[in-house]
Amino acid sequence: MRNKIFGGIGILWGGALLFRWLTSGTSDVGSSAYQSGQSAAVIFGALMLVAGLYYFFRKPN
């Protein structure tokens, strides 16, 4: 049951990060550190979404 709860949180949080990235406009202003942080957040969000989907829909033993 705990894995389903954490999986649901991962789906929501990772999905929100990816949704924010997809709906926001790209800005050419800003430092390279800001762009690197934004890219890292997208990768982290995608990993959380995939892991959340795996744990949420995994069959119990």
Secondary structure, DSSP 8 states (H G I E B T S, - for coil): -HHHHHHHHHHHHHHHHHHHHHHS---S-S-HHHHHHHHHHHHHHHHHHHHHHHHHH----
